[in-house]
Amino acid sequence: MMIDVRHVHHQEAARGFDTEALRRNYLVERLFEPGMVLLTYSHVERFVIGGATPITVPLALESDKATIGSPNFLDRRELGVFNIGGAGKVSVDGVAHALGHRDAIYVPMGTKEVLFTSDSADVPARFYLLSTPAHARHETKVVRIAQTKKMLLGEAATANRRTIYQMIHPDVVTSCQLVMGMTQLDEGNVWNTMPCHVHDRRSEVYLYFDLMADARVIHLMGQPTETRHIVVADGQAVISPPWSIHSGCGTRAYTFIWGMGGDNIDYTDMDMVAMDQLK
């Protein structure tokens, strides 16, 4: 297991970042490498963003004394796991839960052992992990993509027709502060979350996937009047601090997983930004 640490920067400092500094501080490039668990610890909401790609042997989610500070990773945390690869299993304290492509599982605080396995080494699972601090223990719950709460938004005329799957969400799963879901754009649609918004009460992480090797998403971030962009490839994530917009436009359709942590779990809590305010 490898863990990287990212610190918090004030928005006035981020205004002066060049491309390399923006990517170093806000883009998580390495998530899915065969036979490894890769984690990034962000001091923004104390997110832990990770990927587990088991091939022939199980992979364990282990703690790290310098960052997590407890014997077990989930002693004071909760975890969302989404499978964006082949079929696999997530074992929670010895109980194996099968996850198909795009299924998810919520793993509560107090869990001692989490193991990741793939059903086939030829088509391995790719488990995306997002964790936030927790204050109470809730129930482990698997959320199937076919059974989740869906919202159809957007239209072809504005190139943003998409389906939102609310998965680790108050209407579906009880959590402390973690809220997660998936947004899939229809073929020929490329815009997400525009008009955009901010919310000073929580932060987000976007994982982009379902991108071909030569496709990219231009992720827009920054203050509304001081926007910046990061070019994102398949299987990469962007950390969005509370002062930043979070929106994107792709070279073709794609899917992304959004995850939130902060003061509340209200999905609709957002401060809209009018188009004429963007610069």
C-alpha positions in Angstrom: 0.0 0.0 0.0 1.2 3.5 -0.8 -0.2 6.8 0.6 0.4 10.3 -0.6 -0.5 13.5 1.5 -2.0 16.7 0.2 -2.2 19.9 2.2 -4.8 22.7 2.1 -4.2 26.0 0.3 -6.1 29.2 0.6 -7.8 30.3 -2.6 -5.6 33.4 -2.9 -2.5 31.1 -3.0 -4.1 28.8 -5.6 -4.6 31.8 -7.9 -0.9 31.9 -8.5 -0.5 28.1 -9.2 0.9 27.1 -12.6 -0.2 24.0 -14.3 2.2 21.8 -12.5 1.2 23.1 -9.1 -2.5 22.8 -9.8 -2.0 19.1 -10.8 0.3 18.4 -7.9 -2.2 19.7 -5.3 -5.6 18.8 -6.8 -5.2 16.0 -9.3 -4.9 12.4 -8.1 -3.3 10.7 -11.1 -2.4 7.3 -9.7 -5.3 5.2 -8.4 -5.5 1.9 -10.3 -2.3 -0.1 -10.6 -2.4 -3.9 -10.8 -1.9 -5.6 -7.4 -1.8 -2.4 -5.4 -3.7 -0.2 -3.0 -2.9 3.4 -3.7 -4.2 6.1 -1.3 -4.1 9.9 -1.2 -4.8 11.6 2.1 -6.2 15.2 1.6 -6.4 17.7 4.4 -9.5 19.0 2.5 -12.2 17.5 4.7 -9.6 14.8 5.6 -10.7 12.8 2.6 -8.8 9.6 1.8 -9.1 8.9 -1.9 -7.9 5.5 -3.2 -7.9 2.7 -5.6 -7.5 -1.1 -5.1 -6.8 -3.3 -8.1 -6.5 -7.0 -6.9 -5.3 -9.5 -9.5 -4.5 -13.0 -8.1 -4.3 -12.3 -4.3 -6.5 -10.3 -2.0 -5.5 -6.8 -1.1 -6.1 -5.4 2.4 -7.0 -1.8 3.4 -4.4 -1.0 6.0 -3.9 1.9 8.4 -1.0 4.3 8.3 0.2 5.6 11.7 1.5 8.9 10.3 -1.8 9.9 8.6 -4.7 7.8 9.9 -3.4 7.6 13.4 -5.3 4.5 14.6 -4.6 0.7 14.5 -7.3 0.0 11.9 -8.1 2.2 8.9 -11.8 2.5 9.9 -11.5 2.9 13.7 -12.7 6.5 13.2 -13.7 6.6 9.6 -16.4 5.4 7.1 -15.8 4.2 3.6 -17.5 4.1 0.2 -16.3 1.6 -2.4 -17.4 1.6 -6.0 -16.4 -1.1 -8.5 -15.6 0.3 -11.9 -13.9 -2.8 -13.3 -14.7 -6.5 -13.5 -16.6 -8.5 -10.9 -15.1 -8.8 -7.5 -15.7 -9.0 -3.8 -15.2 -6.7 -0.8 -14.9 -8.7 2.5 -15.9 -6.7 5.6 -14.8 -8.4 8.8 -14.9 -11.8 7.1 -18.2 -11.4 5.3 -17.7 -11.3 1.5 -19.9 -9.0 -0.6 -20.0 -9.4 -4.3 -19.8 -6.2 -6.4 -20.5 -6.2 -10.1 -19.6 -3.4 -12.5 -20.7 -0.1 -11.0 -22.1 -1.6 -7.8 -21.1 0.1 -4.5 -20.8 -0.7 -0.8 -20.9 1.4 2.3 -18.5 0.2 5.0 -19.0 1.7 8.5 -16.8 3.0 11.2 -15.5 0.3 13.5 -14.8 -2.3 10.8 -11.5 -4.1 11.5 -10.7 -5.7 8.2 -11.5 -4.9 4.6 -10.2 -7.2 1.8 -10.5 -6.7 -2.0 -10.5 -9.6 -4.5 -11.2 -10.0 -8.2 -13.2 -12.9 -9.6 -11.0 -13.0 -12.7 -7.4 -12.0 -13.1 -8.1 -11.4 -16.8 -10.8 -8.9 -16.0 -9.9 -7.6 -12.6 -12.1 -5.4 -10.4 -11.1 -1.8 -10.0 -12.3 -0.6 -6.6 -12.5 3.2 -6.1 -12.4 4.2 -2.4 -13.4 7.4 -0.7 -13.3 7.8 3.1 -14.2 10.5 5.5 -14.0 10.8 9.3 -17.0 9.4 11.2 -18.6 9.7 14.6 -21.0 6.7 14.7 -21.3 3.2 13.4 -24.0 2.4 10.8 -24.8 -0.7 8.8 -22.7 -2.2 6.0 -24.8 -2.0 2.9 -24.4 -3.0 -0.8 -26.0 -0.7 -3.3 -26.6 -2.2 -6.7 -26.5 0.1 -9.7 -29.8 -1.5 -11.0 -31.6 -0.7 -7.8 -30.4 2.8 -7.0 -32.2 6.1 -7.0 -31.9 7.7 -10.5 -32.4 11.2 -11.8 -32.5 12.2 -15.4 -31.2 15.7 -16.1 -30.1 18.0 -18.9 -30.9 18.0 -22.6 -29.1 17.4 -25.9 -29.4 21.0 -26.9 -27.0 22.0 -24.0 -24.9 18.8 -24.4 -25.5 17.7 -20.8 -28.1 15.0 -20.9 -27.1 12.6 -18.1 -28.3 10.1 -15.5 -27.5 10.7 -11.9 -27.3 7.6 -9.6 -27.6 8.6 -5.9 -26.0 5.6 -4.1 -24.5 6.5 -0.8 -27.2 9.0 -0.1 -29.6 9.7 2.8 -32.5 8.2 0.8 -30.5 5.0 0.3 -27.8 4.5 3.0 -27.4 5.9 6.5 -23.9 7.5 6.8 -22.2 10.1 9.0 -21.1 12.6 6.4 -20.1 10.6 3.3 -22.4 11.1 0.3 -21.5 9.5 -3.1 -23.1 8.8 -6.4 -22.4 8.4 -10.1 -23.2 10.5 -13.1 -23.3 9.0 -16.6 -23.5 11.2 -19.7 -25.4 10.1 -22.7 -23.4 9.5 -25.9 -22.8 12.8 -27.6 -23.1 14.8 -24.4 -20.0 16.2 -22.7 -20.9 18.8 -20.1 -21.4 18.2 -16.4 -22.6 20.5 -13.6 -23.0 23.6 -15.7 -24.3 26.1 -14.7 -21.9 25.4 -11.8 -22.0 26.0 -8.1 -20.0 26.2 -4.9 -20.8 25.2 -1.3 -18.6 26.4 1.5 -20.1 23.9 3.8 -18.5 20.8 2.2 -16.0 19.7 -0.4 -16.1 17.2 -3.2 -13.9 14.7 -5.1 -14.6 13.8 -8.7 -13.4 10.5 -10.2 -13.6 10.5 -14.0 -13.7 7.1 -15.9 -15.2 5.4 -19.0 -12.8 7.5 -21.0 -10.9 6.0 -24.0 -7.1 6.3 -23.9 -7.0 9.4 -26.2 -10.0 11.1 -24.5 -9.8 13.8 -21.8 -12.0 15.9 -19.6 -11.3 19.5 -19.0 -12.1 19.9 -15.3 -12.9 23.5 -14.3 -12.0 24.6 -10.8 -11.2 27.8 -8.9 -13.2 30.7 -7.6 -16.0 31.7 -10.0 -14.2 34.9 -11.0 -10.7 33.2 -11.1 -11.3 29.9 -12.9 -8.5 27.4 -13.7 -8.6 24.1 -15.5 -7.0 20.6 -15.1 -6.8 18.1 -18.0 -7.9 14.7 -16.6 -7.5 11.2 -18.1 -9.4 8.0 -17.4 -9.3 6.8 -13.8 -8.0 10.1 -12.4 -9.7 12.2 -9.6 -9.8 15.9 -8.8 -10.0 17.3 -5.2 -12.4 20.2 -5.1 -12.1 22.5 -2.0 -15.1 24.4 -0.7 -14.3 27.7 -2.4 -14.0 26.1 -5.8 -16.4 25.4 -8.6 -16.4 21.8 -10.0 -17.5 21.2 -13.5 -16.1 19.6 -16.6 -16.3 19.2 -20.4 -15.1 16.1 -22.2 -13.8 15.3 -25.6 -16.6 12.7 -25.6 -19.1 11.2 -23.2 -17.8 9.8 -19.9 -18.9 8.8 -16.4 -17.8 10.3 -13.0 -18.2 9.4 -9.4 -18.9 12.3 -7.1 -18.2 12.1 -3.4 -18.9 14.8 -0.7 -17.9 15.4 2.9 -18.5 18.3 5.2 -21.1 19.9 7.5 -24.2 18.3 6.1 -25.5 15.5 3.8 -28.0 17.5 1.9 -27.4 16.8 -1.8 -29.2 20.0 -2.9 -27.1 22.3 -0.7 -25.4 24.4 -3.2 -24.8 28.1 -4.0 -25.5 28.5 -7.8 -23.2 30.6 -9.9 -24.7 32.6 -12.7 -23.0 32.3 -16.1 -22.2 36.0 -16.3 -20.2 35.7 -13.0 -17.7 33.2 -14.5 -14.4 34.5 -15.6 
